């Protein structure tokens, strides 16, 4: 099985309310300033369910947070979330936005 570092995310609002956003794709790679690969949410979920691991790493703290598949209580679909560790800079929502254009 493989391990991947998530370095950026793409998010878009789900249906109402518009402040409710989900990650729809991630960028992976070893350089936090440039993603090597783009994976959709479905690809990440499939990979995790097949034994692969994803993580984030804080740029300042250096702390690692593992990424898990969870169910969104609001819209009842599977999403990904970084593990709770009280470190801000390794949260999925704190990563920079991806730019693959």
N, CA, C and O atoms as CSV, one atom per row, in Angstrom:
chain,resi,resn,atom,element,x,y,z
A,1,UNK,N,N,0.829,-1.166,0.000
A,1,UNK,CA,C,0.000,0.000,0.000
A,1,UNK,C,C,0.885,1.245,0.000
A,1,UNK,O,O,2.039,1.201,0.426
A,2,UNK,N,N,0.335,2.338,-0.477
A,2,UNK,CA,C,1.107,3.574,-0.620
A,2,UNK,C,C,0.647,4.627,0.389
A,2,UNK,O,O,-0.457,4.564,0.929
A,3,UNK,N,N,1.531,5.590,0.621
A,3,UNK,CA,C,1.234,6.723,1.488
A,3,UNK,C,C,1.444,7.998,0.681
A,3,UNK,O,O,2.446,8.141,-0.020
A,4,UNK,N,N,0.482,8.932,0.784
A,4,UNK,CA,C,0.509,10.155,-0.008
A,4,UNK,C,C,0.361,11.374,0.903
A,4,UNK,O,O,-0.443,11.383,1.835
A,5,UNK,N,N,1.151,12.394,0.609
A,5,UNK,CA,C,1.009,13.662,1.328
A,5,UNK,C,C,0.093,14.579,0.539
A,5,UNK,O,O,0.338,14.838,-0.639
A,6,UNK,N,N,-0.957,15.069,1.175
A,6,UNK,CA,C,-1.844,16.055,0.558
A,6,UNK,C,C,-1.254,17.436,0.822
A,6,UNK,O,O,-1.010,17.809,1.970
A,7,UNK,N,N,-1.025,18.195,-0.263
A,7,UNK,CA,C,-0.392,19.514,-0.137
A,7,UNK,C,C,-1.340,20.662,-0.453
A,7,UNK,O,O,-1.035,21.814,-0.144
A,8,UNK,N,N,-2.494,20.366,-1.069
A,8,UNK,CA,C,-3.469,21.408,-1.386
A,8,UNK,C,C,-4.831,20.758,-1.585
A,8,UNK,O,O,-4.937,19.543,-1.751
A,9,UNK,N,N,-5.872,21.591,-1.564
A,9,UNK,CA,C,-7.232,21.076,-1.740
A,9,UNK,C,C,-8.019,21.966,-2.683
A,9,UNK,O,O,-7.726,23.150,-2.847
A,10,UNK,N,N,-9.020,21.368,-3.294
A,10,UNK,CA,C,-10.038,22.098,-4.059
A,10,UNK,C,C,-11.342,21.895,-3.306
A,10,UNK,O,O,-11.726,20.764,-3.007
A,11,UNK,N,N,-12.024,22.997,-3.001
A,11,UNK,CA,C,-13.295,22.913,-2.285
A,11,UNK,C,C,-14.361,23.648,-3.072
A,11,UNK,O,O,-14.085,24.604,-3.797
A,12,UNK,N,N,-15.574,23.179,-2.909
A,12,UNK,CA,C,-16.710,23.895,-3.488
A,12,UNK,C,C,-17.893,23.743,-2.546
A,12,UNK,O,O,-18.021,22.735,-1.851
A,13,UNK,N,N,-18.745,24.736,-2.527
A,13,UNK,CA,C,-19.918,24.630,-1.651
A,13,UNK,C,C,-20.805,23.454,-2.060
A,13,UNK,O,O,-21.013,23.179,-3.242
A,14,UNK,N,N,-21.306,22.789,-1.059
A,14,UNK,CA,C,-22.300,21.764,-1.296
A,14,UNK,C,C,-23.623,22.488,-1.503
A,14,UNK,O,O,-23.636,23.713,-1.623
A,15,UNK,N,N,-24.734,21.761,-1.548
A,15,UNK,CA,C,-26.026,22.431,-1.616
A,15,UNK,C,C,-26.219,23.205,-0.314
A,15,UNK,O,O,-25.344,23.160,0.550
A,16,UNK,N,N,-27.299,23.888,-0.154
A,16,UNK,CA,C,-27.528,24.815,0.952
A,16,UNK,C,C,-27.032,24.294,2.287
A,16,UNK,O,O,-27.144,23.095,2.541
A,17,UNK,N,N,-26.495,25.130,3.142
A,17,UNK,CA,C,-26.175,26.538,2.931
A,17,UNK,C,C,-24.882,26.690,2.146
A,17,UNK,O,O,-24.078,25.758,2.098
A,18,UNK,N,N,-24.673,27.818,1.546
A,18,UNK,CA,C,-23.494,28.013,0.699
A,18,UNK,C,C,-22.206,28.061,1.503
A,18,UNK,O,O,-21.124,27.942,0.928
A,19,UNK,N,N,-22.290,28.229,2.803
A,19,UNK,CA,C,-21.080,28.193,3.621
A,19,UNK,C,C,-20.635,26.766,3.924
A,19,UNK,O,O,-19.564,26.558,4.494
A,20,UNK,N,N,-21.428,25.812,3.559
A,20,UNK,CA,C,-21.102,24.403,3.785
A,20,UNK,C,C,-20.321,23.889,2.581
A,20,UNK,O,O,-20.908,23.566,1.549
A,21,UNK,N,N,-18.993,23.813,2.713
A,21,UNK,CA,C,-18.138,23.401,1.594
A,21,UNK,C,C,-17.507,22.053,1.884
A,21,UNK,O,O,-17.329,21.663,3.038
A,22,UNK,N,N,-17.174,21.355,0.819
A,22,UNK,CA,C,-16.474,20.074,0.921
A,22,UNK,C,C,-15.289,20.066,-0.023
A,22,UNK,O,O,-15.270,20.771,-1.032
A,23,UNK,N,N,-14.308,19.264,0.321
A,23,UNK,CA,C,-13.171,19.035,-0.562
A,23,UNK,C,C,-13.648,18.154,-1.700
A,23,UNK,O,O,-14.259,17.110,-1.468
A,24,UNK,N,N,-13.375,18.566,-2.923
A,24,UNK,CA,C,-13.778,17.788,-4.092
A,24,UNK,C,C,-12.575,17.176,-4.804
A,24,UNK,O,O,-12.735,16.268,-5.619
A,25,UNK,N,N,-11.366,17.669,-4.503
A,25,UNK,CA,C,-10.144,17.119,-5.080
A,25,UNK,C,C,-8.972,17.558,-4.214
A,25,UNK,O,O,-9.067,18.542,-3.481
A,26,UNK,N,N,-7.880,16.832,-4.301
A,26,UNK,CA,C,-6.661,17.189,-3.567
A,26,UNK,C,C,-5.469,17.100,-4.504
A,26,UNK,O,O,-5.510,16.441,-5.542
A,27,UNK,N,N,-4.416,17.780,-4.107
A,27,UNK,CA,C,-3.138,17.652,-4.781
A,27,UNK,C,C,-2.187,16.934,-3.849
A,27,UNK,O,O,-2.149,17.226,-2.654
A,28,UNK,N,N,-1.419,15.997,-4.382
A,28,UNK,CA,C,-0.466,15.255,-3.567
A,28,UNK,C,C,0.941,15.496,-4.092
A,28,UNK,O,O,1.134,15.899,-5.239
A,29,UNK,N,N,1.910,15.243,-3.239
A,29,UNK,CA,C,3.305,15.380,-3.630
A,29,UNK,C,C,4.176,15.651,-2.427
A,29,UNK,O,O,3.684,15.716,-1.300
A,30,UNK,N,N,5.461,15.809,-2.656
A,30,UNK,CA,C,6.400,16.050,-1.559
A,30,UNK,C,C,6.685,17.533,-1.351
A,30,UNK,O,O,7.179,17.922,-0.293
A,31,UNK,N,N,6.381,18.367,-2.344
A,31,UNK,CA,C,6.624,19.805,-2.270
A,31,UNK,C,C,5.323,20.514,-1.891
A,31,UNK,O,O,4.370,20.481,-2.669
A,32,UNK,N,N,5.253,21.160,-0.711
A,32,UNK,CA,C,4.004,21.802,-0.308
A,32,UNK,C,C,3.603,22.982,-1.199
A,32,UNK,O,O,2.466,23.448,-1.130
A,33,UNK,N,N,4.519,23.462,-2.025
A,33,UNK,CA,C,4.223,24.584,-2.919
A,33,UNK,C,C,3.762,24.150,-4.304
A,33,UNK,O,O,3.309,24.981,-5.092
A,34,UNK,N,N,3.873,22.858,-4.612
A,34,UNK,CA,C,3.494,22.392,-5.943
A,34,UNK,C,C,3.063,20.932,-5.883
A,34,UNK,O,O,3.855,20.051,-5.547
A,35,UNK,N,N,1.819,20.691,-6.209
A,35,UNK,CA,C,1.309,19.315,-6.214
A,35,UNK,C,C,1.803,18.576,-7.450
A,35,UNK,O,O,1.882,19.144,-8.539
A,36,UNK,N,N,2.131,17.320,-7.269
A,36,UNK,CA,C,2.565,16.471,-8.382
A,36,UNK,C,C,1.389,15.802,-9.082
A,36,UNK,O,O,1.420,15.575,-10.291
A,37,UNK,N,N,0.353,15.488,-8.308
A,37,UNK,CA,C,-0.804,14.761,-8.839
A,37,UNK,C,C,-2.096,15.348,-8.299
A,37,UNK,O,O,-2.132,15.893,-7.196
A,38,UNK,N,N,-3.153,15.233,-9.086
A,38,UNK,CA,C,-4.492,15.643,-8.664
A,38,UNK,C,C,-5.349,14.397,-8.548
A,38,UNK,O,O,-5.393,13.573,-9.461
A,39,UNK,N,N,-6.033,14.264,-7.410
A,39,UNK,CA,C,-6.949,13.148,-7.188
A,39,UNK,C,C,-8.302,13.709,-6.785
A,39,UNK,O,O,-8.381,14.634,-5.976
A,40,UNK,N,N,-9.358,13.156,-7.344
A,40,UNK,CA,C,-10.700,13.573,-6.954
A,40,UNK,C,C,-11.028,12.984,-5.586
A,40,UNK,O,O,-10.359,12.069,-5.107
A,41,UNK,N,N,-12.063,13.524,-4.977
A,41,UNK,CA,C,-12.514,12.991,-3.698
A,41,UNK,C,C,-12.821,11.504,-3.820
A,41,UNK,O,O,-12.429,10.722,-2.954
A,42,UNK,N,N,-13.506,11.110,-4.865
A,42,UNK,CA,C,-13.853,9.695,-5.060
A,42,UNK,C,C,-12.595,8.827,-5.153
A,42,UNK,O,O,-12.572,7.717,-4.620
A,43,UNK,N,N,-11.563,9.313,-5.816
A,43,UNK,CA,C,-10.317,8.552,-5.927
A,43,UNK,C,C,-9.631,8.408,-4.569
A,43,UNK,O,O,-9.095,7.346,-4.253
A,44,UNK,N,N,-9.648,9.468,-3.772
A,44,UNK,CA,C,-9.031,9.410,-2.445
A,44,UNK,C,C,-9.791,8.439,-1.553
A,44,UNK,O,O,-9.183,7.609,-0.877
A,45,UNK,N,N,-11.108,8.539,-1.549
A,45,UNK,CA,C,-11.925,7.637,-0.731
A,45,UNK,C,C,-11.683,6.188,-1.142
A,45,UNK,O,O,-11.499,5.323,-0.286
A,46,UNK,N,N,-11.683,5.923,-2.430
A,46,UNK,CA,C,-11.433,4.564,-2.936
A,46,UNK,C,C,-10.051,4.073,-2.496
A,46,UNK,O,O,-9.904,2.929,-2.066
A,47,UNK,N,N,-9.042,4.937,-2.603
A,47,UNK,CA,C,-7.681,4.553,-2.225
A,47,UNK,C,C,-7.579,4.249,-0.736
A,47,UNK,O,O,-6.938,3.274,-0.344
A,48,UNK,N,N,-8.210,5.084,0.100
A,48,UNK,CA,C,-8.175,4.845,1.546
A,48,UNK,C,C,-8.868,3.534,1.885
A,48,UNK,O,O,-8.370,2.762,2.704
A,49,UNK,N,N,-10.000,3.280,1.270
A,49,UNK,CA,C,-10.734,2.039,1.540
A,49,UNK,C,C,-9.967,0.810,1.076
A,49,UNK,O,O,-10.230,-0.299,1.540
A,50,UNK,N,N,-9.016,1.002,0.157
A,50,UNK,CA,C,-8.190,-0.104,-0.324
A,50,UNK,C,C,-6.842,-0.180,0.392
A,50,UNK,O,O,-5.933,-0.879,-0.057
A,51,UNK,N,N,-6.717,0.542,1.509
A,51,UNK,CA,C,-5.530,0.405,2.349
A,51,UNK,C,C,-4.449,1.454,2.166
A,51,UNK,O,O,-3.447,1.423,2.880
A,52,UNK,N,N,-4.617,2.375,1.241
A,52,UNK,CA,C,-3.634,3.439,1.080
A,52,UNK,C,C,-3.849,4.489,2.160
A,52,UNK,O,O,-4.942,4.604,2.715
A,53,UNK,N,N,-2.803,5.254,2.455
A,53,UNK,CA,C,-2.890,6.261,3.522
A,53,UNK,C,C,-2.589,7.636,2.959
A,53,UNK,O,O,-1.747,7.790,2.073
A,54,UNK,N,N,-3.286,8.631,3.484
A,54,UNK,CA,C,-3.083,10.022,3.121
A,54,UNK,C,C,-2.840,10.815,4.396
A,54,UNK,O,O,-3.386,10.500,5.453
A,55,UNK,N,N,-2.014,11.846,4.282
A,55,UNK,CA,C,-1.737,12.683,5.446
A,55,UNK,C,C,-1.474,14.116,5.015
A,55,UNK,O,O,-1.245,14.400,3.839
A,56,UNK,N,N,-1.513,15.005,5.985
A,56,UNK,CA,C,-1.102,16.388,5.793
A,56,UNK,C,C,0.052,16.635,6.751
A,56,UNK,O,O,0.223,15.921,7.739
A,57,UNK,N,N,0.843,17.662,6.438
A,57,UNK,CA,C,1.938,18.019,7.335
A,57,UNK,C,C,1.997,19.537,7.440
A,57,UNK,O,O,2.053,20.236,6.429
A,58,UNK,N,N,1.985,20.032,8.654
A,58,UNK,CA,C,2.024,21.469,8.877
A,58,UNK,C,C,3.333,22.075,8.404
A,58,UNK,O,O,4.411,21.540,8.665
A,59,UNK,N,N,3.227,23.192,7.709
A,59,UNK,CA,C,4.432,23.862,7.209
A,59,UNK,C,C,5.268,24.434,8.337
A,59,UNK,O,O,6.497,24.405,8.274
A,60,UNK,N,N,4.617,24.953,9.368
A,60,UNK,CA,C,5.343,25.556,10.485
A,60,UNK,C,C,5.611,24.536,11.585
A,60,UNK,O,O,6.732,24.422,12.082
A,61,UNK,N,N,4.579,23.806,11.954
A,61,UNK,CA,C,4.709,22.864,13.073
A,61,UNK,C,C,5.438,21.587,12.697
A,61,UNK,O,O,6.083,20.967,13.542
A,62,UNK,N,N,5.339,21.184,11.419
A,62,UNK,CA,C,5.917,19.910,10.997
A,62,UNK,C,C,5.102,18.712,11.439
A,62,UNK,O,O,5.475,17.573,11.158
A,63,UNK,N,N,3.996,18.948,12.126
A,63,UNK,CA,C,3.159,17.865,12.649
A,63,UNK,C,C,2.348,17.217,11.530
A,63,UNK,O,O,1.872,17.891,10.617
A,64,UNK,N,N,2.202,15.910,11.621
A,64,UNK,CA,C,1.454,15.120,10.646
A,64,UNK,C,C,0.052,14.843,11.180
A,64,UNK,O,O,-0.128,14.560,12.364
A,65,UNK,N,N,-0.937,14.928,10.292
A,65,UNK,CA,C,-2.313,14.531,10.610
A,65,UNK,C,C,-2.750,13.529,9.547
A,65,UNK,O,O,-2.663,13.816,8.353
A,66,UNK,N,N,-3.211,12.378,9.962
A,66,UNK,CA,C,-3.709,11.372,9.021
A,66,UNK,C,C,-5.092,11.775,8.541
A,66,UNK,O,O,-5.832,12.453,9.254
A,67,UNK,N,N,-5.437,11.357,7.337
A,67,UNK,CA,C,-6.712,11.708,6.714
A,67,UNK,C,C,-7.618,10.478,6.724
A,67,UNK,O,O,-7.189,9.365,6.420
A,68,UNK,N,N,-8.875,10.708,7.078
A,68,UNK,CA,C,-9.846,9.623,7.212
A,68,UNK,C,C,-11.101,9.903,6.383
A,68,UNK,O,O,-11.405,11.051,6.058
A,69,UNK,N,N,-11.806,8.850,6.055
A,69,UNK,CA,C,-13.117,8.960,5.421
A,69,UNK,C,C,-14.151,9.001,6.538
A,69,UNK,O,O,-14.157,8.150,7.427
A,70,UNK,N,N,-15.027,10.005,6.481
A,70,UNK,CA,C,-16.104,10.143,7.466
A,70,UNK,C,C,-17.394,10.490,6.733
A,70,UNK,O,O,-17.372,10.870,5.563
A,71,UNK,N,N,-18.493,10.357,7.420
A,71,UNK,CA,C,-19.777,10.764,6.854
A,71,UNK,C,C,-20.097,12.170,7.317
A,71,UNK,O,O,-19.979,12.476,8.503
A,72,UNK,N,N,-20.499,13.030,6.395
A,72,UNK,CA,C,-20.918,14.386,6.720
A,72,UNK,C,C,-22.308,14.304,7.342
A,72,UNK,O,O,-23.240,13.776,6.736
A,73,UNK,N,N,-22.433,14.825,8.542
A,73,UNK,CA,C,-23.727,14.808,9.222
A,73,UNK,C,C,-24.755,15.711,8.576
A,73,UNK,O,O,-25.957,15.529,8.769
A,74,UNK,N,N,-24.288,16.690,7.807
A,74,UNK,CA,C,-25.208,17.636,7.178
A,74,UNK,C,C,-25.805,17.072,5.888
A,74,UNK,O,O,-27.023,17.085,5.705
A,75,UNK,N,N,-24.955,16.583,5.006
A,75,UNK,CA,C,-25.458,16.140,3.697
A,75,UNK,C,C,-25.422,14.621,3.518
A,75,UNK,O,O,-25.828,14.105,2.476
A,76,UNK,N,N,-24.941,13.915,4.528
A,76,UNK,CA,C,-24.970,12.451,4.553
A,76,UNK,C,C,-24.227,11.783,3.403
A,76,UNK,O,O,-24.686,10.779,2.858
A,77,UNK,N,N,-23.082,12.342,3.037
A,77,UNK,CA,C,-22.233,11.679,2.049
A,77,UNK,C,C,-20.838,11.541,2.621
A,77,UNK,O,O,-20.485,12.214,3.589
A,78,UNK,N,N,-20.048,10.669,2.023
A,78,UNK,CA,C,-18.692,10.457,2.501
A,78,UNK,C,C,-17.794,11.626,2.097
A,78,UNK,O,O,-17.837,12.110,0.966
A,79,UNK,N,N,-16.988,12.058,3.050
A,79,UNK,CA,C,-16.021,13.123,2.823
A,79,UNK,C,C,-14.702,12.694,3.459
A,79,UNK,O,O,-14.622,11.631,4.076
A,80,UNK,N,N,-13.670,13.522,3.309
A,80,UNK,CA,C,-12.422,13.243,4.005
A,80,UNK,C,C,-12.183,14.335,5.036
A,80,UNK,O,O,-12.607,15.480,4.875
A,81,UNK,N,N,-11.490,13.944,6.099
A,81,UNK,CA,C,-11.199,14.875,7.188
A,81,UNK,C,C,-9.847,14.495,7.781
A,81,UNK,O,O,-9.506,13.316,7.881
A,82,UNK,N,N,-9.088,15.505,8.169
A,82,UNK,CA,C,-7.820,15.234,8.858
A,82,UNK,C,C,-8.115,14.947,10.323
A,82,UNK,O,O,-9.088,15.442,10.892
A,83,UNK,N,N,-7.257,14.143,10.910
A,83,UNK,CA,C,-7.426,13.772,12.304
A,83,UNK,C,C,-7.319,14.977,13.225
A,83,UNK,O,O,-6.529,15.888,12.975
A,84,UNK,N,N,-8.100,14.985,14.273
A,84,UNK,CA,C,-8.096,16.083,15.242
A,84,UNK,C,C,-6.853,15.985,16.116
A,84,UNK,O,O,-6.618,14.973,16.776
A,85,UNK,N,N,-6.064,17.054,16.109
A,85,UNK,CA,C,-4.859,17.058,16.941
A,85,UNK,C,C,-4.551,18.433,17.522
A,85,UNK,O,O,-3.478,18.634,18.090
A,86,UNK,N,N,-5.478,19.382,17.387
A,86,UNK,CA,C,-5.332,20.740,17.932
A,86,UNK,C,C,-4.162,21.506,17.307
A,86,UNK,O,O,-3.651,22.452,17.907
A,87,UNK,N,N,-3.737,21.105,16.110
A,87,UNK,CA,C,-2.690,21.826,15.385
A,87,UNK,C,C,-3.332,22.403,14.135
A,87,UNK,O,O,-3.837,21.660,13.293
A,88,UNK,N,N,-3.313,23.732,14.009
A,88,UNK,CA,C,-4.032,24.391,12.923
A,88,UNK,C,C,-3.416,24.142,11.550
A,88,UNK,O,O,-4.145,23.897,10.589
A,89,UNK,N,N,-2.098,24.200,11.439
A,89,UNK,CA,C,-1.498,24.224,10.105
A,89,UNK,C,C,-1.467,22.882,9.386
A,89,UNK,O,O,-1.056,22.825,8.227
A,90,UNK,N,N,-1.886,21.803,10.033
A,90,UNK,CA,C,-1.946,20.522,9.327
A,90,UNK,C,C,-3.380,20.075,9.038
A,90,UNK,O,O,-3.594,18.941,8.608
A,91,UNK,N,N,-4.352,20.938,9.264
A,91,UNK,CA,C,-5.745,20.620,8.942
A,91,UNK,C,C,-5.971,20.716,7.435
A,91,UNK,O,O,-5.409,21.595,6.781
A,92,UNK,N,N,-6.773,19.840,6.890
A,92,UNK,CA,C,-7.089,19.897,5.460
A,92,UNK,C,C,-7.631,21.255,5.072
A,92,UNK,O,O,-7.278,21.785,4.019
A,93,UNK,N,N,-8.484,21.826,5.907
A,93,UNK,CA,C,-9.079,23.129,5.588
A,93,UNK,C,C,-8.069,24.273,5.642
A,93,UNK,O,O,-8.348,25.361,5.138
A,94,UNK,N,N,-6.916,24.049,6.238
A,94,UNK,CA,C,-5.899,25.096,6.338
A,94,UNK,C,C,-4.880,25.056,5.190
A,94,UNK,O,O,-4.085,25.982,5.034
A,95,UNK,N,N,-4.906,24.001,4.403
A,95,UNK,CA,C,-3.957,23.896,3.288
A,95,UNK,C,C,-4.306,24.897,2.206
A,95,UNK,O,O,-5.451,25.337,2.101
A,96,UNK,N,N,-3.341,25.247,1.422
A,96,UNK,CA,C,-3.570,26.181,0.316
A,96,UNK,C,C,-4.502,25.552,-0.709
A,96,UNK,O,O,-4.645,24.331,-0.773
A,97,UNK,N,N,-5.126,26.393,-1.500
A,97,UNK,CA,C,-5.968,25.907,-2.595
A,97,UNK,C,C,-5.095,25.422,-3.742
A,97,UNK,O,O,-4.032,25.984,-4.007
A,98,UNK,N,N,-5.546,24.382,-4.416
A,98,UNK,CA,C,-4.813,23.849,-5.572
A,98,UNK,C,C,-5.039,24.727,-6.786
A,98,UNK,O,O,-6.093,25.346,-6.935
A,99,UNK,N,N,-4.044,24.772,-7.647
A,99,UNK,CA,C,-4.154,25.471,-8.922
A,99,UNK,C,C,-3.510,24.581,-9.983
A,99,UNK,O,O,-2.288,24.563,-10.132
A,100,UNK,N,N,-4.331,23.855,-10.708
A,100,UNK,CA,C,-3.814,22.917,-11.709
A,100,UNK,C,C,-3.881,23.457,-13.121
A,100,UNK,O,O,-3.634,22.713,-14.070
A,101,UNK,N,N,-4.207,24.725,-13.290
A,101,UNK,CA,C,-4.314,25.262,-14.651
A,101,UNK,C,C,-2.996,25.681,-15.220
A,101,UNK,O,O,-2.936,26.151,-16.357
